[in-house]
Amino acid sequence: MRSTLTLALTGASAAMATYTLQDTYSGSNFFDQFTFYTGTDPTDGFVNYLSQSDAVSGGLIPDASVPKWGVDSYNTLSTSGSGRSSVRMVSNKVYNYGLFIADIEHMPGSICGVWPAYWLLGGGTW
């Protein structure tokens, strides 16, 4: 079984038929390519986004050198609390166009409040 998640980003103009590898996000450098979002959920979900260090210490990232993370599926929460602990990352780079390839070892199902997503957003906003 593979132990890495790789995200390869490539770019080419519309008139070209070939692509050139621009960036690879994998292995021990994966988390360095992202900022951990720790603000409130813009959709008002019942979630508490953790910093990288809090996600590691809380067990949501089992090994900081392997791109693998999860959601808190073991604590019972109060509805008056801050929400279920989770990880949300935003790329440190912006791409205007390209072919984006994600080789994802495991994508969890929609259980226990998990909403796995790989989003490409424009304009820096929802």
C-alpha positions as CSV (number, residue, x, y, z in Angstrom):
1,M,0.0,0.0,0.0
2,R,1.3,3.5,-0.9
3,S,2.0,5.8,2.1
4,T,1.9,9.1,0.3
5,L,-0.6,11.4,-1.4
6,T,0.8,13.1,-4.4
7,L,-0.6,16.2,-6.1
8,A,1.1,17.1,-9.3
9,L,0.3,20.4,-10.9
10,T,1.1,21.1,-14.6
11,G,0.6,24.1,-16.9
12,A,0.4,24.7,-20.6
13,S,-1.1,27.3,-22.9
14,A,-4.4,26.4,-24.7
15,A,-2.5,26.2,-28.0
16,M,0.0,23.7,-26.8
17,A,-0.5,19.9,-26.8
18,T,2.1,19.2,-24.1
19,Y,2.3,20.0,-20.4
20,T,5.3,20.8,-18.2
21,L,5.4,19.7,-14.6
22,Q,5.4,22.8,-12.4
23,D,5.1,21.5,-8.8
24,T,4.7,18.2,-7.0
25,Y,3.2,18.0,-3.5
26,S,4.1,14.7,-1.9
27,G,5.9,13.0,1.0
28,S,7.6,15.0,3.7
29,N,7.2,18.3,1.8
30,F,3.4,18.1,1.4
31,F,2.3,20.0,4.5
32,D,4.9,22.8,3.8
33,Q,2.9,23.7,0.7
34,F,-0.2,24.6,2.6
35,T,-1.5,27.0,5.2
36,F,-3.8,25.4,7.8
37,Y,-7.1,27.4,8.0
38,T,-8.1,28.0,11.6
39,G,-10.9,30.4,11.2
40,T,-14.6,29.8,11.5
41,D,-16.4,27.8,8.9
42,P,-17.7,30.0,6.1
43,T,-20.7,27.7,5.7
44,D,-21.5,27.9,9.5
45,G,-20.8,24.2,10.0
46,F,-20.3,22.6,13.4
47,V,-16.5,22.3,12.9
48,N,-13.3,23.4,14.7
49,Y,-10.5,23.8,12.2
50,L,-7.1,23.0,13.8
51,S,-3.6,24.3,13.2
52,Q,-1.0,21.9,12.0
53,S,0.5,21.5,15.4
54,D,-2.9,20.9,17.0
55,A,-3.9,18.4,14.3
56,V,-0.7,16.5,15.0
57,S,-1.0,16.5,18.8
58,G,-4.7,15.7,18.5
59,G,-4.0,12.6,16.3
60,L,-5.7,14.0,13.1
61,I,-2.3,13.9,11.4
62,P,-0.7,10.7,12.6
63,D,2.7,11.5,11.1
64,A,3.8,15.0,10.1
65,S,6.1,13.6,7.4
66,V,3.3,11.6,5.6
67,P,0.4,13.4,3.9
68,K,-2.4,11.6,5.7
69,W,-5.0,13.2,7.9
70,G,-8.5,12.6,9.2
71,V,-11.3,13.9,11.4
72,D,-12.1,13.5,15.0
73,S,-14.4,10.5,15.0
74,Y,-13.9,9.4,18.6
75,N,-15.0,12.3,20.9
76,T,-18.6,12.8,21.9
77,L,-19.4,16.5,21.5
78,S,-21.8,18.9,23.2
79,T,-24.0,21.0,20.9
80,S,-22.8,24.0,22.9
81,G,-19.2,23.4,22.0
82,S,-17.0,24.7,19.2
83,G,-17.6,21.7,16.9
84,R,-15.8,18.6,15.7
85,S,-12.1,19.0,15.2
86,S,-11.0,18.8,11.5
87,V,-8.3,19.8,9.1
88,R,-8.7,22.4,6.3
89,M,-5.7,23.4,4.2
90,V,-5.2,26.1,1.6
91,S,-2.5,26.0,-1.0
92,N,0.3,28.6,-0.6
93,K,0.4,29.0,-4.5
94,V,-2.1,30.3,-7.0
95,Y,-2.5,28.7,-10.4
96,N,-4.3,30.5,-13.3
97,Y,-4.7,27.4,-15.4
98,G,-3.4,23.8,-15.8
99,L,-4.0,20.1,-15.6
100,F,-4.3,19.1,-11.9
101,I,-3.7,15.5,-11.0
102,A,-4.3,14.1,-7.5
103,D,-3.2,10.6,-6.7
104,I,-5.2,10.0,-3.5
105,E,-4.5,6.8,-1.6
106,H,-7.7,6.8,0.4
107,M,-10.7,9.2,0.4
108,P,-13.0,8.6,3.3
109,G,-16.7,8.2,2.9
110,S,-19.3,10.7,4.2
111,I,-19.5,9.3,7.7
112,C,-19.3,11.0,11.1
113,G,-19.6,14.5,9.6
114,V,-16.7,13.9,7.1
115,W,-17.0,15.9,3.9
116,P,-13.9,14.9,1.9
117,A,-13.2,17.5,-0.8
118,Y,-10.5,18.6,-3.3
119,W,-11.6,22.0,-4.4
120,L,-10.2,24.5,-6.9
121,L,-11.5,28.0,-6.2
122,G,-11.2,31.1,-8.1
123,G,-10.7,34.7,-6.9
124,G,-9.7,33.7,-3.4
125,T,-13.3,33.4,-2.2
126,W,-16.1,31.0,-2.1
